[in-house]
Amino acid sequence: MGFRLTAFQFLLSLALASALFPPVCCGHFLIANGLNVKQLLISLFLICSVSLTANNIIYVSTSGTTSGSGSDWSTATSLVNACNTATAGDEIWVAQGTYLPGDSRTSSFNIPAGVRVYGGFSGQETTLDQRQPASYITTLSGNIGDRNDQEDNVYTVVTMNNAGGKTVLDGFVLTGGKATEFIHDFTMATTGGALYISGGNNGQGPLIKNCTFTGNMANNGGAVFINGSNGYVKPQFVSCTFNDNKAVLKGGAIFNDATNGKVEAIFENCSFNHNGATNGGCILNNGDNGESKPLVINSEFTGNTAASAGSVIYNLVKNGGTANQTMNNCKLEDNVSHLGGAIGSNSNIQQSASSSPNNNGGTLRPVN
């Protein structure tokens, strides 16, 4: 979506130009108030800079099509088209309703780096603070094809590649992703049913806020897979809910993969309910020759399960890597694993800072 100069910006530019540049007389500028050619050029540059740095908003609705310009609600475009055309600095405003990423299992909403995507609009708003995500539910669904058969659902509903700190996903329900192909490698066909985050920008990461992840499934990372392999990524999840997500193997809700890299995910004011996996009912930290060290603040974990170990968190350490979590002011209740304990590991682990464990088998349990 290209740059558009709004009517307000155009009038502002005219007003500034009128104030700065006196009328033309006999083909020459009247040099009033000491204005010279150099000052004139600088002023023109500043006017253009102010206009060109204005945010570009792309409007999306369920009735939007690729032919819609997306310049306002009346010309809304599709979400797929908005994601395909947006560039860094753009905002995408998405009206209430359910959106599908395409008609293939490999389809996904690909959010470009530096783009901010907001849901929870009724389709009438003129400012961002008017939206109400709790009232105007905006759902990103992987349930394509036969609505009663999840076997043909998309692998991953949303993808973010090389997303820095200015990339935002805010105000959505993500559901129906199913990445359970019979492949042993970490690919999008096997990881992150709802969201796949790959890479980062100097340790910066995307902001995911006010989002609900529910009913997603994968071999690893039932809802979210964070790929820090050979890199450094630091996504932040704020006021997010993870309900009823499942992993066949590891990380019922989240899989932090720091293979030969570094992942420092942050979870603040989040809730994890009824997620499950073989290891790591909620979160799996993979420190294979790398560092996987999430920070969990003011969050709750209730009714999560692990068939083997770590009903809440499992730390997997290999090849001299590091995997552990810092938990501050967290509440853990009724989380159950076969081997007991909400936090497990294949090595001795340490829990940093404070938490409020209340679980069968205690909070920490190394597993050989």
N, C-alpha and C positions, 0 to 999 in steps of 0.2 A: 504494500500500500504506500503510494508516494506521499510526499509532503503536500499539505494543503494549508494555505493561508486563510485563517478565519476572517469573517467580516470585522470582528473587533480588532484583530491584529492589523488588518488593512487600514481601518480608520485611524488606529493609533499611529501607524506609520505616516499617514497623510498629515495628521496633526503635528507630529514631530517635525516632519519635513517643512511644514508651513512655518513653524516657529523658528526653525534653524535657517531656512533659506528664504531670503526676501524675494519679491517678485522680480521677474526678468525684465530688463529695460534695454531696448536697442541691441538685443542679442548678448548682453553682458549681465552678470550677476551684480546687483548692488552690494558693495562690500560694507554692510552695516555691522555695527558692534564688533568690528575688527575681524570678521569672519574671512578666512582666506581659503585657498584651494585645498591646502592640506587638511584644515579643519573640516571642510566639506566632505572630503573623502573618508575621513575617520568617522564622521557622523553617519554617513551612508552605511559604512561597514557595521557600526553598532546597531543601526535599525534592522539590517538584514540578520544580524546574529540573534537579536531578541526574537525575531519571527521564526527563524529556522530552528531554534532550540525548543520551541513549544512542543508539548506532548501531542502525539497523534493518537486519537482514540478511534478504535475500530469497533463498531457496534454489531452484535450477533444476536440472533433470535432463532427459535426452532423453525420459523417460516423463512428464514434467510436462505438465499441461494448464492451460487458463485457469481451470478450476474449482478448481485447487489453490491453497491459501492462500499457499504459499511460506514458511510460518513455521518449517519445519524440513525435513530431508531426506525425511521420510516423507510430507510434504504438498507436495512440490516443485511449482512451477509451470513454465510455458513461459518461454523467454528473451524472446520477443516480449512476453508479458504483463508480465514483470518490468520490461522497459524502458519499457513504457507506463505503469506504475503507480509506479515509483520516483521519489523526489524528492531534492533536494539533501541530502547527508549519509548517504544509504542506501548499503549495500553489496549487490552481487549476487554470490553464489557459484555458480559453474557447474560441474557435474560433467562428467567426461570424455564424449566423444562428438561427433557432428557435428550442427550446428544450422543450419537454413535460415531466412531472414528472412521468408518468405512465398511466395506463389505467383504474384507479378507481377514483371516486370522492374524496376519502380519500388520494390519492397519493399526494406527496409533495416532493420538493427538501429539504432534511434535512441537514442543514449545521452544522457540528460538532463544538463544542466550540474550539476556537483557530485556526481555519482554515481560510485562506484568499482566497477568490474566485474572480477572475478577468475576465471580459469579454472584448471584443473589439479587438480581435486578428484576423489577416488574416489567420494564420496558418503557418507562416514562421518565426516568431520572435524568437530571442534568448535572449532578455532582456525585462524586464517589461516596460521600458520607450519607447519601440518601438510600443506599441499597440496604436490604435486610435479608441476609443469607438464611436466617432461620425461618423466615416467612415465605420467601420465594426460592424454593428448593431448586437447585441447579445440579443436574446429575450427568456425570460422564460415565457412560455404560459400555461395557464390552460385550453385551448380550445381543450380538448380531445373529442373523440367520434364524433358526428355529428358537423362538423365545422360551420354549419349554425344555430345551436341550442345551446344556452348558458346554457340551463337547465341541461345539463349533464356535464358541466365544473367542474373542481376540485374545492373543497372548498377553499383551500389555496395553492398558488403556491410555496411559500418558507416558511420554518419554521426554527427558531433559538431558541434552548433551552439552558438555562444557559450559554448564550454566553457572555464572558467577553470582555475586551477592545481589545484583539488581534484577535477577529473575524471580518472579513471584507467581505462585498459584494460591488463590485465596477465595474461599467461599464455595466449595464444591463437595458433592458426594461422588466418590469413585468406587465403582462396583462392577462385578461381573468379569473381571480379568481371570484368565485360566491358562497359566503357563506350565503345563504338566507333560510336555513331550518326553518320550523315552530317550533322552540324550544326557550323557554324563557331564558335559561341559556347561559352564555358566553362560548361557545365551538368553536372548529375550524370549525364546520358546520354553525356557525352563525356570526363569526367575522373574520376580516382580510383577505379580498379576495386575496390580493397579498402577504402579509408578516405577519407572526405571531411571535412575540418576547416574550419569556417567561423566567422570572427569570434573574438573573445577577450574578455578582461576586463582592461583596463588593462595590456596587454602580457603578461598571464599566458596560459598555454595548457595543454592537457591533457598528462598523462604517459602515454606508451605504452611499456610495459616488458615484456621477455621475450616478445615477439611475433615470429612468423615470417610474412612476406608472401611468398607463392609462387604462381606461375601466375596472376597477374592481368594485365589488359590494358585500356588506354584510349587514346583519341586523345592525351591529354596527362596525364602522371602515371599511369603504368601501375598502380602500387600505391596511391599516396597523392597527393591533391591538397590543398594547404594554401591556403585562400582568405583572404588578408589584404587583399583589395580594399577600399579606402576605410576600412580599419581597421588594427588592430595585433594580431598574433597571434604567440605564442611557444611552440609545442609542443616537448616534449622526448621524444626517442626514446632509450631506454636498453636496451642488451643486446638489440637487435632484429636480425633477419636478413632480408635482401631477396634472394630467389632467383628467377631466371627470370621476372621481370616485364617486360612489353613496352609501349612506347608507339608508336603509329603515327607521331606527330610528335615531341613533346618530353617529356623526363623519364621514362626507362624505369621508374624506381622512384618518384621524387619530383618533384613540380612545386610550387615555391614561388612563388605569384602575389602580388606586391606592387603590383599596378596601383593607383596613387593611394593606396597604403597602405604597410604595413611588415610584413615577415615576418622573424623571427629564430629560425628553427628550430635546435634543438640535437640533434646525433647523437653519442652517447657509447657506446663499446664496441659498435659495430654492424658488421655485415659485409654487403657488397654483392657478389653473385656472379651472373654470367651474365645481367645485365639488359641491355636494349637499347632504342635509340630512334634517330630520325634525328639529333637533337641532344640531347646530355646523356644518355648511356647510363644513368646512375644518377640524377643530380640536374640539374634545370633551374631556374635562378634568374631570374625575370622582374622586372626593375626598371623597369617602364614608369611613369615619373613617380612612382616610389616607391623603397623600399629593401628589397632581398632579400639578407640577409647571414647565411647559416647558419654555425654553429660546428660543426666536425667534430673529434671528439677520440677518439684511441685506436681508430681504425676501419680496416677493411681493404676494399680494392676489388680484386676478382680476376675476370678474364675477361669484363669488360663491354665492350659495343660501341656505336659510333655510326656510322650509315651516312654521316653528314656530319662533324660535329665534336664534340669533347668526349666521349670515351668514358666519362669519370667525371662531369665537371661541365661544364655550358655556362651562361655568363652572358649574358643578353639585356638590353641597355641601350637604353632609348628615352626620349625626351622629358625629358632631364635627370635621369633616375633613376639609381639605384646598384644594381649587382649584383656581389657578390664574396663569397668564402668565406674563413674562417679555418680552417686545418687544422693540428692539433697531433698529432704522433706517429702519423701515419697511414701505412699500407703500401699501395702501389699496384703491382700486378703483372699483366702480360699483358692489359692493357686496350687495345683497338684501335679507332681511328677512321679513316675514309677520308682525312681531311686531316691525320692524325697529331696526337698530343698527347692527354693525358688531360683537360686543362682547356682549354676554348675559349671564345671570346667574339666578339661582333660589334663589340667595342670593345677598347681597350687595358685590360688588367686587372692587378691586383696580387694576389699571394697573400700573406696575412699569416701570421705565426708559422711553425712548422716542420712539414715533412712528409718522408716518405721515398719519393720517386718512383722508380719502376722501370718505365718504359713505352716502347713504341715511339713515337718522335717527341718524347720529353720530356714535361714536366709542363704547361707553359704555352704556349699558342699562340693569339694573337689571329687572328681570322678576319674579313676585310672583307666 
